Amino acid sequence: MNKTRIFGITIIIIGIISFFSLENDLTGFISGILIGLGVGMTINDLKNFKNKISVSENREMTN
């Protein structure tokens, strides 16, 4: 796993734990931002990973 993906998943877990353990409007808002940021980082890293795979496959096909 890439560092960005691990960091994204960690942020998602922290956001979920804080959402269910703390009861305040501000902490709910911050938890939502953390979850969204973690999902965004994870998806973005998966997208970059797929692009790297397709580029390497294209290089192998041309050789």
C-alpha positions in Angstrom: 0.0 0.0 0.0 1.1 3.5 -0.7 1.7 6.0 2.1 -1.1 8.3 0.8 -3.6 5.5 0.8 -2.6 4.4 4.3 -2.9 8.0 5.5 -6.3 8.3 3.9 -7.6 5.2 5.5 -6.3 6.3 8.9 -8.0 9.7 8.5 -11.3 7.8 7.7 -11.0 5.7 10.8 -10.2 8.7 13.0 -13.2 10.5 11.6 -15.6 7.6 12.2 -14.3 7.0 15.7 -14.7 10.7 16.6 -18.1 10.9 15.0 -19.5 8.1 17.2 -17.6 8.9 20.4 -18.0 12.6 20.7 -21.3 14.4 20.8 -21.1 18.0 19.7 -22.1 19.9 16.5 -18.5 21.1 15.8 -17.0 17.6 16.3 -19.6 16.1 13.9 -18.7 18.7 11.3 -15.0 18.1 11.8 -15.6 14.3 11.6 -17.4 14.7 8.3 -14.5 16.8 6.9 -12.0 14.1 8.1 -14.0 11.3 6.5 -14.4 13.2 3.3 -10.7 14.1 3.2 -9.8 10.5 3.8 -12.1 9.2 1.1 -10.7 11.8 -1.3 -7.1 10.9 -0.6 -7.8 7.2 -0.9 -9.7 7.5 -4.2 -7.1 9.9 -5.6 -4.3 7.6 -4.8 -6.1 4.6 -6.4 -6.6 6.7 -9.5 -2.9 7.5 -9.7 -2.0 3.9 -9.1 -4.2 2.7 -12.0 -2.6 5.4 -14.3 0.9 4.1 -13.3 -0.1 0.5 -14.1 -1.6 1.5 -17.5 1.6 3.5 -18.4 3.8 0.6 -17.6 1.6 -1.8 -19.6 1.8 0.5 -22.6 5.6 0.6 -22.3 5.7 -3.2 -22.3 3.5 -3.5 -25.3 5.7 -1.2 -27.3 8.8 -3.1 -26.5 
